């Protein structure tokens, strides 16, 4: 899940990761939120720009981890360690 998808779900989503109903602009349903330790709950409200990481951490605590987003457009290009046989002109 990309950071953008996490923010979109926060703003518009109405289904919690556990499939229960949640209100838009809420990270989780009341039940899931209530199961989170206080420090994890607070991290969801910190305004330091770390919401996506706090959300991923909360999902892990709840036993519903999500994988960090992969960015194919930023994937490293494979590099050959073999000497090149081409000559440059």
C-alpha positions in Angstrom: 0.0 0.0 0.0 1.5 3.3 -1.0 1.5 6.4 1.2 -1.0 8.0 -1.1 -3.4 5.0 -0.8 -3.1 5.1 3.0 -4.1 8.8 3.0 -6.9 8.1 0.5 -8.3 5.4 2.7 -8.1 7.6 5.8 -10.0 10.4 4.1 -12.6 8.4 2.2 -12.5 4.8 3.5 -15.5 3.4 5.4 -14.2 -0.1 6.0 -11.6 -1.0 8.6 -8.7 -3.4 7.8 -10.7 -6.0 9.9 -13.7 -5.5 7.5 -15.8 -3.7 10.2 -17.3 -0.3 9.4 -15.3 2.8 10.2 -15.9 6.5 9.7 -14.1 8.4 7.1 -11.1 10.3 8.6 -10.7 7.6 11.2 -7.8 5.2 10.8 -9.6 2.1 12.3 -13.0 1.0 13.6 -13.5 1.6 17.4 -12.7 -2.0 18.2 -9.4 -2.1 16.4 -8.4 1.4 17.7 -9.2 0.4 21.2 -6.9 -2.7 21.0 -3.9 -0.4 20.1 -1.4 0.6 22.9 -1.6 4.3 23.8 1.7 5.1 22.1 0.6 3.6 18.8 -2.8 5.4 19.1 -0.9 8.7 19.7 1.4 8.1 16.7 -1.6 8.1 14.4 -2.3 11.8 15.4 1.2 13.1 15.5 1.6 15.9 12.9 5.2 15.1 12.0 4.3 13.6 8.6 4.8 10.1 9.7 1.2 9.0 9.5 1.8 6.2 6.8 4.5 4.6 9.0 2.3 4.9 12.1 -0.6 3.3 10.2 1.6 0.4 9.0 2.9 0.0 12.6 -0.6 -0.1 14.0 -1.7 -2.7 11.4 1.3 -4.9 12.5 0.3 -4.5 16.1 -3.2 -5.6 15.2 -1.9 -8.7 13.3 -2.9 -7.3 9.9 0.5 -6.1 8.5 0.8 -4.6 5.1 3.9 -4.7 3.0 5.7 -1.4 2.2 4.8 -0.2 -1.2 7.1 -1.2 -4.0 7.9 1.4 -6.6 8.7 -0.2 -9.9 9.6 3.1 -11.4 12.4 3.4 -8.8 13.6 -0.2 -9.0 17.4 -0.5 -9.4 18.6 -1.5 -12.8 20.4 -4.8 -12.8 24.1 -4.3 -13.2 26.3 -6.9 -14.8 29.6 -7.5 -13.0 31.0 -9.1 -16.2 33.5 -7.0 -18.2 31.9 -5.5 -21.2 32.8 -6.9 -24.6 31.6 -3.9 -26.5 34.1 -1.2 -27.6 33.2 2.4 -27.4 34.0 4.6 -30.5 
